[in-house]
């Protein structure tokens, strides 16, 4: 009978040890699962951040090239302003106008937009650069003449407009 009690006690002790081991393994398993879930969530957030950074990079990657084309557009506009009246309808002038329009359309397709500035607008230092001030009591802080147009690339100002006030 003593042997049965010893066996029963041994089995009971072993069962207790096994249950404790099972609880410990379940706790470890839960910790590993939670760690894996956190790592997965961190990775998903990392991927989202990288996609946002990549999209932002693509959005402004061509900024330098566009800034190089703006003076060409400026010079085309200046050239067209100085065409003699008797040459306005000449085919070569129409060709230059067409090329200028193509350049503008290409810039627009790549996210470039002109900053709207008109003579008489209030001076705004965020979008205007004053190159000369002509004081007049009635025209204080007003755009008097546009010297060079300003542009935005996908909402970011890449070149302010040069004006006379």
C-alpha positions in Angstrom: 0.0 0.0 0.0 2.9 2.3 0.8 4.2 1.7 -2.7 0.8 2.8 -4.2 1.0 6.0 -2.1 4.6 6.6 -3.2 3.6 6.1 -6.8 0.6 8.3 -6.4 2.7 11.0 -4.7 5.3 10.7 -7.4 2.7 11.0 -10.2 1.1 13.9 -8.4 4.4 15.7 -8.0 5.3 15.0 -11.7 1.8 16.3 -12.7 2.4 19.4 -10.7 5.9 19.9 -12.3 4.4 19.3 -15.8 1.6 21.8 -15.2 4.0 24.4 -14.0 6.2 23.7 -17.0 3.2 24.0 -19.3 2.2 27.3 -17.7 5.8 28.5 -18.1 5.9 27.4 -21.8 2.5 29.0 -22.4 3.8 32.3 -20.9 6.9 32.1 -23.0 4.8 31.3 -26.1 2.6 34.3 -25.3 5.6 36.6 -24.9 7.0 35.4 -28.2 3.7 35.9 -29.9 3.3 39.4 -28.6 6.9 40.2 -29.6 6.3 38.9 -33.1 3.1 40.9 -33.4 5.0 44.1 -32.3 7.8 43.4 -34.8 5.2 42.8 -37.5 3.4 46.1 -36.7 6.8 47.9 -36.6 7.6 46.5 -40.0 4.3 47.5 -41.5 4.8 51.0 -40.1 8.3 51.0 -41.5 7.1 50.0 -44.9 4.5 52.8 -44.9 7.1 55.4 -43.8 9.4 54.2 -46.6 6.7 54.4 -49.2 5.8 58.0 -48.0 9.5 59.0 -48.2 9.8 57.4 -51.6 6.7 59.2 -52.9 7.9 62.5 -51.5 11.3 61.9 -53.2 9.7 61.1 -56.5 7.5 64.2 -56.2 10.5 66.6 -56.0 13.3 64.6 -57.7 13.0 66.6 -60.9 13.2 70.0 -59.1 16.7 70.7 -60.2 16.0 70.0 -63.8 12.8 72.0 -63.8 14.7 75.0 -62.2 17.2 74.7 -65.2 14.3 74.9 -67.7 12.6 78.0 -66.1 15.2 80.5 -67.5 14.7 79.0 -71.0 10.9 79.6 -70.6 11.7 83.2 -69.3 13.9 83.9 -72.4 11.3 82.5 -74.8 8.7 84.9 -73.2 11.1 87.8 -73.5 11.9 87.0 -77.1 8.2 86.8 -77.9 7.6 90.2 -76.3 10.1 91.8 -78.6 8.9 90.4 -81.9 8.3 93.2 -84.4 4.6 93.9 -85.1 5.0 93.1 -88.8 6.5 89.6 -87.8 3.7 88.6 -85.3 2.0 86.3 -87.8 5.1 84.8 -89.3 5.3 81.0 -89.3 8.6 81.0 -87.4 7.0 83.0 -84.6 4.0 80.6 -84.5 6.6 77.8 -84.2 8.3 79.5 -81.2 4.9 80.0 -79.6 4.1 76.3 -80.1 7.4 75.2 -78.6 6.9 77.5 -75.6 3.4 76.0 -75.1 4.8 72.5 -75.3 7.4 73.4 -72.6 4.7 74.9 -70.4 2.5 71.8 -70.9 5.4 69.5 -70.1 6.2 71.5 -66.9 2.5 71.4 -65.9 2.3 67.6 -66.5 5.3 67.3 -64.1 3.6 69.3 -61.3 4.8 72.8 -62.1 2.4 75.6 -61.8 2.9 79.3 -62.2 2.3 81.5 -59.1 -0.5 83.8 -60.0 0.7 87.4 -59.7 -0.9 90.4 -61.2 0.0 94.1 -61.3 -1.8 95.7 -58.3 -1.6 92.6 -56.1 -0.5 93.2 -52.5 3.2 92.4 -51.9 3.6 89.0 -50.3 7.2 88.1 -49.2 6.4 84.4 -49.5 5.9 84.5 -53.2 7.5 87.9 -54.3 11.0 89.1 -54.4 11.3 92.9 -54.8 14.0 94.0 -57.1 13.1 97.7 -57.1 10.9 100.0 -55.1 9.2 102.9 -56.8 7.5 104.9 -54.0 4.0 106.1 -54.6 1.6 106.9 -51.9 -1.4 105.3 -53.7 0.6 102.1 -54.7 2.4 101.3 -51.4 3.2 97.6 -51.2 1.5 96.8 -54.5 3.0 94.9 -57.4 3.9 97.5 -60.0 5.5 95.3 -62.6 6.3 91.6 -62.9 10.0 91.1 -63.9 10.1 87.3 -63.7 7.3 84.8 -63.0 7.4 82.5 -60.0 6.6 78.8 -59.9 5.6 76.0 -57.6 6.4 72.3 -57.9 3.7 70.1 -56.4 2.7 73.0 -54.1 6.3 73.8 -53.0 7.6 77.2 -54.1 10.7 76.6 -56.2 11.1 80.2 -57.5 9.5 83.3 -56.2 8.2 86.0 -58.6 10.5 89.0 -59.1 8.6 92.3 -59.0 8.8 96.0 -58.9 6.8 97.7 -56.1 
